[in-house]
């Protein structure tokens, strides 16, 4: 009888916490969503729900054995839905266990009322997908009926450092700083000429380049919620300080397109990163940095990823007045991120993307975080998606993980039920509003 009573108590705790989590909106701290009008401009004949498998799920397919030719077919919008599904079906059983697949299945179930993804349902999913895709569907996807997201923060990948959104209160924007400091050939890298063109500044020296950077902050610093760099895909995060006197002649070599050593290029990047971070700090903008796990396949240099936490610690010490938002839980080095956020005033832990990389690790990280580091430096959700529909399943996984972590903390007597309930609003939306200055 005592065991049964304990089980009933556990169920009651779970129900109350989950209900609180369900009713609380997320502030979504990281997406790559295009504008709704861009989605609607795609002809229905070219727009298939199976494209939602492209950004992440196809990486798991490659890991399970799909070759790159097969992946190209999956992403080819000229092929029929059935031709594209034929690529997925042989490996579906090997990958449907992953959170990438689970999130997609949850989205399909919540949005379209279809319980599973299989050959027998793909046409029905397509029909429902096109029915949902109409004016206002972004707000509908973010409504309390589905993802329950109050607003999201978009890191645009369309080539512009900042996008003027048609729905600025829903799709808030990051300012990409990669073109301000990184070499041209990196992800989102732009040439000096192309990047300076909107500012109408002829760049002949490093001082001119400062003016270009300044121009972007004048134009967008008040509109952006943060600045963002994913340059961890290209190099270490060891942006050690480099003086202007050393960087200026290196910049001249760059604009003259003279050959530069890797050491010289890195020193120039370090200096310009420091200038850019200083400008972001002047505008009171948090600096979002990709850390940890790589999207994609067959290309993650784990030795470099393992160096992220040490570099992140040095950043906090070299820029003590800057607030760094370390993204993706620094997976699989979340223990080190926990130590950083506990120790450094400027370190913020962002769990964006983490719930579908490794939901068990994410749940455990949140549980550990809440008994280790200050409550006001944890952000618990960002979908990191290109399709708004995908945020629905991802948010569902995150809500379950948050509720489970808090339930376990109550059961283990770290928190009272009242304390656990009080934590929900800050970690789901309150912290983000404070950190990113959202009214």
FIDO-724558 format. One record per residue (C-alpha): z, y negated, x negated; chain; residue number from 1. Coordinates in steps of 0.5 Angstrom, whole numbers. Each point is the difference from the previous one (the first is absolute). Layout:
BEGIN
+-------+-------+-------+--------+-----+
|     w |     v |     u | cadena | num |
+-------+-------+-------+--------+-----+
|     Z |     Y |     X |      A | NUM |
...
+-------+-------+-------+--------+-----+
//
This chain:
BEGIN
+-------+-------+-------+--------+-----+
|     w |     v |     u | cadena | num |
+-------+-------+-------+--------+-----+
|     0 |     0 |     0 |      A |   1 |
|     2 |    -5 |    -6 |      A |   2 |
|    -7 |     2 |    -3 |      A |   3 |
|    -4 |    -2 |     7 |      A |   4 |
|     4 |    -6 |     1 |      A |   5 |
|    -2 |    -2 |    -8 |      A |   6 |
|    -7 |     1 |     2 |      A |   7 |
|     0 |    -4 |     6 |      A |   8 |
|     3 |    -6 |    -3 |      A |   9 |
|    -5 |     1 |    -5 |      A |  10 |
|    -6 |     0 |     5 |      A |  11 |
|     4 |    -6 |     3 |      A |  12 |
|     0 |    -4 |    -6 |      A |  13 |
|    -7 |     1 |    -2 |      A |  14 |
|    -2 |    -2 |     7 |      A |  15 |
|     3 |    -6 |     0 |      A |  16 |
|    -2 |    -2 |    -7 |      A |  17 |
|    -7 |     2 |     2 |      A |  18 |
|     0 |    -4 |     6 |      A |  19 |
|     2 |    -6 |    -4 |      A |  20 |
|    -6 |     1 |    -5 |      A |  21 |
|    -5 |     1 |     5 |      A |  22 |
|     2 |    -6 |     4 |      A |  23 |
|     0 |    -4 |    -7 |      A |  24 |
|    -7 |    -3 |    -2 |      A |  25 |
|    -2 |     0 |    -7 |      A |  26 |
|    -3 |    -5 |    -5 |      A |  27 |
|    -5 |     3 |    -3 |      A |  28 |
|     0 |    -2 |    -8 |      A |  29 |
|    -7 |     3 |    -2 |      A |  30 |
|    -7 |     1 |     3 |      A |  31 |
|    -7 |     0 |    -2 |      A |  32 |
|    -3 |    -1 |     7 |      A |  33 |
|    -6 |    -4 |     1 |      A |  34 |
|    -1 |    -5 |     6 |      A |  35 |
|     0 |     3 |     7 |      A |  36 |
|    -7 |    -4 |     1 |      A |  37 |
|    -3 |     4 |    -6 |      A |  38 |
|     2 |     7 |     3 |      A |  39 |
|    -3 |    -2 |     6 |      A |  40 |
|    -6 |    -2 |    -3 |      A |  41 |
|    -2 |     7 |    -2 |      A |  42 |
|    -5 |     3 |     5 |      A |  43 |
|     4 |     6 |     3 |      A |  44 |
|    -6 |     5 |    -2 |      A |  45 |
|     3 |    -2 |    -7 |      A |  46 |
|     7 |     0 |     1 |      A |  47 |
|     4 |     7 |     0 |      A |  48 |
|     7 |     1 |     1 |      A |  49 |
|    -1 |     5 |    -6 |      A |  50 |
|    -1 |    -6 |    -5 |      A |  51 |
|     8 |     0 |     1 |      A |  52 |
|     0 |     6 |    -5 |      A |  53 |
|    -3 |    -4 |    -5 |      A |  54 |
|     5 |    -4 |    -4 |      A |  55 |
|     6 |     5 |    -1 |      A |  56 |
|    -1 |     7 |     4 |      A |  57 |
|    -7 |     1 |    -4 |      A |  58 |
|     4 |    -1 |    -7 |      A |  59 |
|     4 |     6 |     3 |      A |  60 |
|    -6 |     4 |     1 |      A |  61 |
|    -2 |    -1 |    -7 |      A |  62 |
|     6 |     2 |    -2 |      A |  63 |
|    -1 |     7 |     4 |      A |  64 |
|    -6 |     1 |    -3 |      A |  65 |
|    -6 |    -4 |     3 |      A |  66 |
|    -5 |    -3 |    -5 |      A |  67 |
|    -2 |    -7 |     0 |      A |  68 |
|    -7 |     2 |     3 |      A |  69 |
|     4 |     2 |     6 |      A |  70 |
|     4 |    -6 |     0 |      A |  71 |
|    -6 |    -4 |     0 |      A |  72 |
|    -2 |     3 |     6 |      A |  73 |
|     6 |    -1 |     4 |      A |  74 |
|     0 |    -7 |    -1 |      A |  75 |
|    -8 |    -1 |     1 |      A |  76 |
|     0 |    -4 |     7 |      A |  77 |
|    -8 |     2 |     0 |      A |  78 |
|     2 |     7 |     2 |      A |  79 |
|     3 |     3 |     7 |      A |  80 |
|     7 |     1 |     1 |      A |  81 |
|    -1 |     8 |     0 |      A |  82 |
|    -4 |    -1 |    -7 |      A |  83 |
|     6 |    -3 |    -2 |      A |  84 |
|     5 |     4 |     3 |      A |  85 |
|    -3 |     6 |    -3 |      A |  86 |
|     2 |    -2 |    -7 |      A |  87 |
|     8 |    -1 |     3 |      A |  88 |
|     0 |     7 |     4 |      A |  89 |
|     0 |     5 |    -6 |      A |  90 |
|     6 |    -4 |    -3 |      A |  91 |
|     4 |    -2 |     6 |      A |  92 |
|     5 |     5 |     0 |      A |  93 |
|     1 |    -1 |    -8 |      A |  94 |
|     2 |    -8 |     1 |      A |  95 |
|     2 |    -1 |     8 |      A |  96 |
|     7 |     2 |    -3 |      A |  97 |
|     0 |    -7 |    -4 |      A |  98 |
|     3 |    -6 |     3 |      A |  99 |
|    -7 |    -4 |    -1 |      A | 100 |
|    -2 |     5 |     5 |      A | 101 |
|     6 |     0 |     4 |      A | 102 |
|    -1 |    -7 |     1 |      A | 103 |
|    -7 |     0 |     2 |      A | 104 |
|     2 |     6 |     5 |      A | 105 |
|     6 |    -5 |     3 |      A | 106 |
|    -5 |    -6 |     1 |      A | 107 |
|    -5 |     5 |     4 |      A | 108 |
|     5 |     2 |     4 |      A | 109 |
|     4 |    -6 |     2 |      A | 110 |
|    -7 |    -4 |     1 |      A | 111 |
|    -4 |     5 |     3 |      A | 112 |
|     5 |     5 |     3 |      A | 113 |
|    -4 |     6 |    -4 |      A | 114 |
|     5 |     5 |    -3 |      A | 115 |
|    -4 |     2 |    -6 |      A | 116 |
|    -6 |    -1 |    -4 |      A | 117 |
|    -5 |     6 |     0 |      A | 118 |
|    -7 |     1 |     1 |      A | 119 |
|     1 |     1 |     7 |      A | 120 |
|     3 |    -7 |     1 |      A | 121 |
|    -4 |    -5 |    -5 |      A | 122 |
|    -5 |    -2 |     5 |      A | 123 |
|     6 |    -2 |     5 |      A | 124 |
|     3 |    -4 |    -6 |      A | 125 |
|    -6 |    -4 |    -1 |      A | 126 |
|    -1 |    -1 |     7 |      A | 127 |
|     7 |    -3 |     1 |      A | 128 |
|     0 |    -3 |    -7 |      A | 129 |
|    -6 |    -5 |     3 |      A | 130 |
|     3 |    -1 |     6 |      A | 131 |
|     6 |    -3 |    -3 |      A | 132 |
|    -4 |    -4 |    -5 |      A | 133 |
|    -1 |    -6 |     4 |      A | 134 |
|     2 |    -8 |    -1 |      A | 135 |
|     8 |     0 |     0 |      A | 136 |
|     1 |     7 |    -3 |      A | 137 |
|     4 |    -2 |    -6 |      A | 138 |
|     5 |    -3 |     4 |      A | 139 |
|     0 |     6 |     4 |      A | 140 |
|     1 |     4 |    -6 |      A | 141 |
|     6 |    -4 |    -2 |      A | 142 |
|     3 |     0 |     7 |      A | 143 |
|     7 |     3 |     1 |      A | 144 |
|    -4 |     5 |     4 |      A | 145 |
|    -3 |     3 |    -7 |      A | 146 |
|     2 |    -2 |    -7 |      A | 147 |
|     4 |    -6 |     2 |      A | 148 |
|    -1 |    -5 |    -5 |      A | 149 |
|     1 |    -7 |     1 |      A | 150 |
|    -4 |    -2 |    -6 |      A | 151 |
|    -3 |     3 |    -6 |      A | 152 |
|    -2 |    -3 |    -7 |      A | 153 |
|    -7 |     1 |    -2 |      A | 154 |
|    -3 |     1 |    -8 |      A | 155 |
|    -7 |    -1 |     2 |      A | 156 |
|    -5 |     4 |    -4 |      A | 157 |
|    -6 |    -4 |     2 |      A | 158 |
|    -1 |    -4 |    -7 |      A | 159 |
|     3 |    -6 |     2 |      A | 160 |
|     7 |    -2 |    -3 |      A | 161 |
|     3 |    -2 |     7 |      A | 162 |
|    -3 |     1 |     7 |      A | 163 |
|     1 |    -5 |     6 |      A | 164 |
|     1 |     5 |     5 |      A | 165 |
|    -2 |    -1 |     7 |      A | 166 |
|     7 |     2 |     2 |      A | 167 |
|     4 |    -3 |    -5 |      A | 168 |
|     7 |     2 |     4 |      A | 169 |
|    -2 |     7 |     0 |      A | 170 |
|    -4 |     1 |    -6 |      A | 171 |
|     4 |    -4 |    -5 |      A | 172 |
|    -3 |     0 |    -7 |      A | 173 |
|     2 |     1 |    -7 |      A | 174 |
|    -4 |    -4 |    -6 |      A | 175 |
|    -3 |     4 |    -5 |      A | 176 |
|     2 |    -2 |    -7 |      A | 177 |
|    -4 |     5 |    -4 |      A | 178 |
|    -6 |    -4 |    -1 |      A | 179 |
|     5 |    -5 |    -3 |      A | 180 |
|     2 |     4 |    -6 |      A | 181 |
|    -4 |     6 |     0 |      A | 182 |
|    -6 |     2 |    -4 |      A | 183 |
|    -7 |     0 |     5 |      A | 184 |
|    -1 |     7 |     0 |      A | 185 |
|     7 |     2 |     3 |      A | 186 |
|     1 |     2 |     8 |      A | 187 |
|    -2 |    -7 |     3 |      A | 188 |
|    -1 |    -3 |    -6 |      A | 189 |
|    -5 |    -6 |     0 |      A | 190 |
|    -4 |    -4 |    -5 |      A | 191 |
|     3 |    -7 |    -2 |      A | 192 |
|    -6 |    -3 |     3 |      A | 193 |
|     0 |     3 |     7 |      A | 194 |
|     8 |    -1 |     0 |      A | 195 |
|     0 |    -7 |    -2 |      A | 196 |
|    -6 |    -2 |     5 |      A | 197 |
|     4 |    -1 |     6 |      A | 198 |
|     4 |    -5 |    -4 |      A | 199 |
|    -6 |    -4 |    -3 |      A | 200 |
|     3 |     0 |    -7 |      A | 201 |
|    -4 |     1 |    -6 |      A | 202 |
|     4 |     5 |    -5 |      A | 203 |
|    -1 |    -2 |    -7 |      A | 204 |
|     8 |     1 |    -2 |      A | 205 |
|     6 |     4 |     2 |      A | 206 |
|     2 |    -7 |     3 |      A | 207 |
|    -6 |     0 |     4 |      A | 208 |
|     2 |     7 |     2 |      A | 209 |
|     7 |    -2 |     2 |      A | 210 |
|    -3 |    -5 |     5 |      A | 211 |
|    -4 |     5 |     3 |      A | 212 |
|     7 |     4 |     1 |      A | 213 |
|     3 |    -6 |     3 |      A | 214 |
|    -5 |    -1 |     5 |      A | 215 |
|     0 |     7 |     3 |      A | 216 |
|     8 |    -1 |     1 |      A | 217 |
|    -1 |    -7 |     3 |      A | 218 |
|    -5 |     3 |     5 |      A | 219 |
|     3 |     6 |     1 |      A | 220 |
|     8 |    -1 |    -2 |      A | 221 |
|     2 |    -2 |     6 |      A | 222 |
|    -4 |     5 |     4 |      A | 223 |
|     2 |     6 |    -4 |      A | 224 |
|     6 |     5 |     1 |      A | 225 |
|     0 |     2 |    -7 |      A | 226 |
|    -5 |     1 |    -6 |      A | 227 |
|    -2 |     7 |    -1 |      A | 228 |
|    -3 |     4 |    -6 |      A | 229 |
|    -2 |     7 |    -1 |      A | 230 |
|    -2 |     0 |    -7 |      A | 231 |
|     5 |     5 |    -2 |      A | 232 |
|    -6 |     5 |     2 |      A | 233 |
|    -3 |    -3 |    -7 |      A | 234 |
|     5 |    -1 |    -5 |      A | 235 |
|     8 |     0 |    -1 |      A | 236 |
|     4 |    -5 |     3 |      A | 237 |
|     3 |    -2 |    -6 |      A | 238 |
|    -2 |    -8 |     0 |      A | 239 |
|     4 |    -2 |    -6 |      A | 240 |
|     0 |    -8 |     0 |      A | 241 |
|    -6 |    -3 |    -5 |      A | 242 |
|     0 |    -7 |    -1 |      A | 243 |
|    -5 |    -5 |     2 |      A | 244 |
|    -2 |    -1 |    -8 |      A | 245 |
|    -2 |     7 |    -1 |      A | 246 |
|    -3 |     1 |     7 |      A | 247 |
|    -5 |    -6 |     0 |      A | 248 |
|    -5 |     2 |    -6 |      A | 249 |
|     0 |     7 |     4 |      A | 250 |
|    -2 |    -3 |     6 |      A | 251 |
|    -6 |    -4 |    -4 |      A | 252 |
|    -2 |     7 |    -2 |      A | 253 |
|     0 |     2 |     7 |      A | 254 |
|    -4 |    -5 |     3 |      A | 255 |
|    -5 |     0 |    -6 |      A | 256 |
|    -1 |     7 |     1 |      A | 257 |
|     2 |     2 |    -7 |      A | 258 |
|     3 |     7 |    -1 |      A | 259 |
|     7 |     1 |     1 |      A | 260 |
|     5 |     5 |    -3 |      A | 261 |
|     4 |     4 |     5 |      A | 262 |
|     6 |    -4 |    -3 |      A | 263 |
|    -3 |    -6 |     1 |      A | 264 |
|    -2 |     1 |     7 |      A | 265 |
|     7 |     2 |     2 |      A | 266 |
|     3 |    -6 |    -3 |      A | 267 |
|    -4 |    -4 |     4 |      A | 268 |
|     2 |     4 |     6 |      A | 269 |
|     7 |    -1 |    -2 |      A | 270 |
|     0 |    -7 |     0 |      A | 271 |
|    -4 |    -2 |     6 |      A | 272 |
|     4 |     5 |     4 |      A | 273 |
|     6 |    -4 |    -2 |      A | 274 |
|    -3 |    -6 |     2 |      A | 275 |
|    -2 |     3 |     6 |      A | 276 |
|     7 |     3 |     2 |      A | 277 |
|     3 |    -7 |    -2 |      A | 278 |
|    -5 |    -4 |     5 |      A | 279 |
|     2 |     6 |     5 |      A | 280 |
|     8 |    -2 |    -1 |      A | 281 |
|    -2 |    -7 |     1 |      A | 282 |
|    -2 |     1 |     7 |      A | 283 |
|     5 |     5 |     1 |      A | 284 |
|    -4 |     6 |     1 |      A | 285 |
|     2 |     7 |    -1 |      A | 286 |
|    -4 |     3 |    -5 |      A | 287 |
|    -3 |     7 |     2 |      A | 288 |
|    -1 |     5 |    -5 |      A | 289 |
|    -3 |     7 |     1 |      A | 290 |
|     4 |     5 |    -3 |      A | 291 |
|     0 |     8 |    -1 |      A | 292 |
|    -5 |     4 |     4 |      A | 293 |
|    -7 |    -1 |    -1 |      A | 294 |
|    -5 |     1 |     6 |      A | 295 |
|    -6 |     4 |    -1 |      A | 296 |
|    -1 |     6 |    -4 |      A | 297 |
|     0 |     3 |    -7 |      A | 298 |
|     1 |    -6 |    -3 |      A | 299 |
|     8 |    -2 |     0 |      A | 300 |
|     3 |    -1 |    -7 |      A | 301 |
|     7 |     3 |     1 |      A | 302 |
|     2 |    -2 |    -7 |      A | 303 |
|    -2 |    -7 |     2 |      A | 304 |
|     3 |     0 |     7 |      A | 305 |
|     7 |     3 |    -4 |      A | 306 |
|     0 |    -7 |    -4 |      A | 307 |
|     0 |    -4 |     7 |      A | 308 |
|     8 |     0 |     1 |      A | 309 |
|     1 |    -3 |    -7 |      A | 310 |
|    -5 |    -5 |     0 |      A | 311 |
|     2 |    -2 |     7 |      A | 312 |
|     7 |    -1 |    -3 |      A | 313 |
|    -3 |    -5 |    -6 |      A | 314 |
|    -3 |    -4 |     6 |      A | 315 |
|     6 |    -1 |     3 |      A | 316 |
|     3 |    -2 |    -6 |      A | 317 |
|    -6 |    -4 |    -3 |      A | 318 |
|    -1 |    -4 |     7 |      A | 319 |
|     8 |     0 |     3 |      A | 320 |
|    -2 |    -5 |     5 |      A | 321 |
|    -6 |     4 |     3 |      A | 322 |
|     1 |     5 |     6 |      A | 323 |
|    -4 |     6 |    -2 |      A | 324 |
|    -2 |     5 |     6 |      A | 325 |
|    -1 |     6 |    -3 |      A | 326 |
|    -4 |     4 |     4 |      A | 327 |
|    -1 |     7 |     3 |      A | 328 |
|     7 |     2 |    -2 |      A | 329 |
|    -3 |     1 |    -7 |      A | 330 |
|    -1 |     7 |     2 |      A | 331 |
|     2 |     5 |    -4 |      A | 332 |
|     5 |    -4 |    -4 |      A | 333 |
|     4 |    -3 |     6 |      A | 334 |
|     6 |     2 |    -3 |      A | 335 |
|    -2 |    -5 |    -5 |      A | 336 |
|    -2 |    -5 |     5 |      A | 337 |
|     7 |     1 |     3 |      A | 338 |
|     4 |    -2 |    -6 |      A | 339 |
|    -5 |    -6 |    -1 |      A | 340 |
|     2 |    -3 |     7 |      A | 341 |
|     7 |     1 |    -1 |      A | 342 |
|     0 |    -3 |    -7 |      A | 343 |
|    -5 |    -6 |     0 |      A | 344 |
|     1 |    -6 |     5 |      A | 345 |
|    -8 |    -1 |     0 |      A | 346 |
|    -2 |     8 |     2 |      A | 347 |
|    -2 |     2 |     7 |      A | 348 |
|    -1 |     7 |     2 |      A | 349 |
|    -6 |     0 |     5 |      A | 350 |
|    -1 |     7 |     3 |      A | 351 |
|    -8 |    -1 |     2 |      A | 352 |
|    -4 |     6 |     0 |      A | 353 |
|     6 |     4 |    -2 |      A | 354 |
|     1 |     4 |     7 |      A | 355 |
|    -7 |     3 |    -1 |      A | 356 |
|     0 |     1 |    -7 |      A | 357 |
|     7 |     4 |     0 |      A | 358 |
|     4 |    -1 |     7 |      A | 359 |
|     6 |     5 |    -3 |      A | 360 |
|     0 |    -4 |    -6 |      A | 361 |
|     0 |    -7 |     4 |      A | 362 |
|     5 |     2 |     5 |      A | 363 |
|     5 |     2 |    -6 |      A | 364 |
|    -2 |    -6 |    -4 |      A | 365 |
|     2 |    -4 |     6 |      A | 366 |
|     6 |     4 |     1 |      A | 367 |
|     2 |    -1 |    -7 |      A | 368 |
|    -2 |    -8 |     0 |      A | 369 |
|     5 |    -1 |     6 |      A | 370 |
|     6 |     2 |    -4 |      A | 371 |
|    -2 |    -3 |    -7 |      A | 372 |
|    -4 |    -6 |     0 |      A | 373 |
|     1 |    -7 |     4 |      A | 374 |
|    -2 |     1 |     7 |      A | 375 |
|    -5 |    -6 |     0 |      A | 376 |
|    -5 |     2 |    -5 |      A | 377 |
|    -3 |     6 |     3 |      A | 378 |
|    -6 |     0 |     4 |      A | 379 |
|    -2 |     6 |     4 |      A | 380 |
|    -7 |     0 |     3 |      A | 381 |
|    -7 |    -2 |    -2 |      A | 382 |
|    -6 |     5 |     2 |      A | 383 |
|    -5 |    -2 |    -6 |      A | 384 |
|    -5 |     2 |     5 |      A | 385 |
|    -7 |    -3 |     1 |      A | 386 |
|     0 |     3 |     7 |      A | 387 |
|     5 |    -3 |     5 |      A | 388 |
|     0 |     6 |     4 |      A | 389 |
|     3 |     4 |    -6 |      A | 390 |
|     6 |    -5 |     0 |      A | 391 |
|     2 |     4 |     7 |      A | 392 |
|     1 |     7 |    -3 |      A | 393 |
|     3 |    -3 |    -7 |      A | 394 |
|     5 |    -5 |     4 |      A | 395 |
|     2 |     7 |     4 |      A | 396 |
|     2 |     3 |    -6 |      A | 397 |
|     4 |    -6 |    -3 |      A | 398 |
|     4 |     0 |     6 |      A | 399 |
|     2 |     7 |     0 |      A | 400 |
|     2 |     0 |    -7 |      A | 401 |
|     4 |    -7 |     1 |      A | 402 |
|     4 |     3 |     5 |      A | 403 |
|     1 |     7 |    -3 |      A | 404 |
|     2 |    -4 |    -7 |      A | 405 |
|     5 |    -4 |     5 |      A | 406 |
|     2 |     6 |     4 |      A | 407 |
|     2 |     4 |    -7 |      A | 408 |
|     4 |    -6 |    -2 |      A | 409 |
|     4 |     0 |     6 |      A | 410 |
|     1 |     7 |     0 |      A | 411 |
|     2 |     0 |    -7 |      A | 412 |
|     5 |    -5 |     1 |      A | 413 |
|    -3 |    -6 |    -4 |      A | 414 |
|    -1 |    -4 |     6 |      A | 415 |
|     3 |    -1 |     7 |      A | 416 |
|    -5 |     1 |     6 |      A | 417 |
|     1 |    -8 |     1 |      A | 418 |
|    -2 |    -1 |    -8 |      A | 419 |
|    -6 |     4 |     1 |      A | 420 |
|    -3 |    -3 |     6 |      A | 421 |
|     2 |    -7 |    -3 |      A | 422 |
|    -5 |     2 |    -6 |      A | 423 |
|    -6 |     1 |     4 |      A | 424 |
|    -2 |    -7 |     1 |      A | 425 |
|     1 |    -2 |    -7 |      A | 426 |
|    -4 |     5 |    -3 |      A | 427 |
|    -6 |     1 |     5 |      A | 428 |
|    -1 |    -8 |     1 |      A | 429 |
|     5 |    -5 |    -2 |      A | 430 |
|     0 |     1 |    -8 |      A | 431 |
|    -8 |    -1 |     0 |      A | 432 |
|     1 |    -6 |     4 |      A | 433 |
|     5 |    -3 |    -5 |      A | 434 |
|    -4 |     2 |    -6 |      A | 435 |
|    -6 |    -2 |     2 |      A | 436 |
|     2 |    -6 |     4 |      A | 437 |
|    -2 |     2 |     7 |      A | 438 |
|     2 |    -4 |     6 |      A | 439 |
+-------+-------+-------+--------+-----+
//
